[in-house]
Amino acid sequence: MPEIDDLIEPLIAFRRDLHAHPELGFAEHRTAARIAAALEDLGMEVHTGIGGTGVVGVLKAGGSDRRVGLRADMDALPIHEQTGLPYQSRHTGAFHGCGHDGHVSMLLGAARHLAGTRRFDGTVHFIFQPAEEGQGGARAMVQDGLFQRFPCDRVFALHNWPDLPAGTAATRPGPIMAAADKFEIRLEGRGGHAALPHQTPDAILAASDLVGQLNTIIARRIPPMANAVLSVTQINGGHAHNVLPATVTVVGTVRSFDPAVQDRIEAALRQVAEGVAIASGTRVTVIYDRYYPATINDADAAAEALAVAASVCPQVILAPEPAFTSEDFAFMLQACKGAYLWLGQGRESGSAPLHHPQYDFNDDIMATGVRLHVALAEHLLSA
């Protein structure tokens, strides 16, 4: 696809403009407007405001009723950037630290190429999604009728992946990203003087016991072959050195790949929390939020994606195991068959991982990402 090479320089400029003007989830107004304008300039049918700030471009060629969806996420992270780049974020506390600026630009490049060549027979839906970073923008788009309004036989998404060599594509059938659950356990005593701990239930001591007990759940309640992680990430309580606090809150996350394992972990967590409360004389409240489901690739779609990637990427890998990070593209895959792929970002010695304040998308993979999107569309809608 030699024409794609001519697109890369303007795509990099577009990407760096997005990087300098990052917008958080459901507030991607400038980003969405720039995307919509770019699609309209290509003569596409453009729909905005889907699931909040989502944008869909519709491109048709030939007479086939086959349809494919290609998705990119648009939102930034609530992080203060520390790269020192000329195009560093101009918005304090917002930063494209996960490469969504690159994802948008790669998909726009594919849109430009496909609109110019139209070497396919059917319909391509270019899906630009808000609020992937913890707010469930994919769920919002699906609930807003995404696949009723823009039906797809397959839907695909790419995510840059620093731990793979630059340009390498990887995916797998079945689970590729974990379900993400959040728990918050509130332990209530009465509070009292630190010199008189015998006069009040000690919520801090109860929380200490709780943390230890929670960390036995995966080791002793879940089958060894069932991949799962439980991590306590916050313990909050107390303000003075000589006062036992009335309340301590323990917060954390659970990652898993099987809904049955998810059920088992939640039940065990509630049982452990109630047992600690009884033993310590405290009262307990458990809030368990199933944030994102596991991202499950359709086996046929994953195989198709690997075969297509082999034609445009320098290396293709069948990923041996899923990642414990999570991704709300899972909601789209619950509604439509498809696959999620990792595209190697590469990591030079000392370069930053995703979500790090010194991360930056690798512009050297822009052309490969564009080619992969284009190849997926042209393969699935081959004339």
Secondary structure, DSSP 4 states (H G I P E B T S, - for coil): -HHHHTTHHHHHHHHHHHHHS---TT--HHHHHHHHHHHHHTT-EEEEEETTTEEEEEEEESS---EEEEEEE---BS-------TT--SSTT-B--SSHHHHHHHHHHHHHHHHHH--SSEEEEEEEE---SSS-HHHHHHHTTHHHHS--SEEEEEEEETTS-TT-EEE-SEEEE-EEEEEEEEEE---EETT-GGGS--HHHHHHHHHHHHTTHHHHHS-TTS-EEEEEEEEE---STTEE-SEEEEEEEEEES-HHHHHHHHHHHHHHHHHHHHHHT-EEEEEEEEEE--EEE-HHHHHHHHHHHTTTSS-EEE-SS-BSS--THHHHHHHS-EEEEEEE----TT---TT-TT----GGGHHHHHHHHHHHHHHHT--
